[in-house]
Amino acid sequence: MSPFTFDHLGIVATDPPITARFWASLLEGTVEPGPPLAVRAGGLHIAIDAGTPPASRGLHLALRVDALDPWIHRLDALGAPWERVADRLYALDPDRFVLELVPSTRP
């Protein structure tokens, strides 16, 4: 099998511009015009299509981060709901897509 790299994450949003601004602000990235509208931040590319988000709660994006506290401040500034569970942080975007933040100290 050939080596591979991550290309993008595709999500569905009821209001793609609002969702794109949320992710760009949170991840300190840029919004790229579409279609589809997209956010680039570091090596991450999020493609955002218009529609009704799926009801599945199992879908989520998990990012390994150096520390959780700076992310809590960003989430609070955006008015995003979040919850700390054990050593992880779970947050919701405007359409309730789940972001999981995992500290890099975790094996």
N, C-alpha and C positions, 0 to 999 in steps of 0.2 A: 504494500500500500504506500502511496506517495505521502510525503509530509504535507501538512495543511496548516493554514492560519485562519483565525476568525475573520469573517468578512463584515457582517452586520447583524444587527438585531432589528427585526421588523415588529412594530406595534401598531395597534389601531386606536384612534382617538376620536372622540366626538367633535373636538375642536383642535385640529392639528396645530394651528399657530400658537394657541395657548400652551399646549403640551410641549411644543418645540422650545418655546421660551423658557418653560419650567426646566427642562433637561439641560438646555444650554447654560442657564444661570447656575443650576446646581453643580454641573460638571465643569464649569468655566470653559465652555466650548462655543462653537459658532453654529448658527442656523444657516442651512443651505437651501435655496429655493428648489422646488420640485418640478415636476412630480417624481417621486413623492418628496414631500418636505423632509428634511433630514437634519440631524445634529451630529457634528463631529467634535470629539473631545479626546485628546490623546490618541490612542489607537482604537477608540470606540466609535462606531458609526451606527446611529439609530435612525432607521427609516420609519416615517410616521405617515400612515395612510388614514384617510377619513373613513369613519364607519362606527359601528357599535362594538365596543370592546367585548371580548368573550367573557363569560361569567366565571371561567375557571380560575380558581385561586392558586393553582399549582404553578402557573406561569409566572416567572419573575426573572429579574436580572440581579446577579450577585457580583459585587465588586470587592476585591481585597484592598483594604486601605491601611495606611500607617496608624491612624488613631481615629476614634469615633467622635470625640468632642468637636473638632472643626466641622464635621458633617452635621452634627446636631445644630450648630449655630446657623449653617446654611439652610437647613430644612426649616428651622424656626423663622428665619428671615423670609422664606418663601411661603410660610403659612402651611407647610405640608405636614400632615399627621405622621407621627413616627412612634415606634415602641421599641424599647430595649428588651430583648429576650436573651437571658444568660449573657454571653459575651458578644452578641450580635445586635445589629440595629435593623429594624424593618421600617420602611417608609412607603408612602403611597403618592403616586403622581396624580394630576387632576382627574384622570379617569380610573383611579384606583389600581393602576398597574404597580406591582410590588417591586421595590428595590431592597435588596438585602446587602448590608455592609458588614464585611467580615474583617476583623482586625488581623493585620499581617503577623501578629505574634501567635496566632492560632495555627497549629500544625495542619 
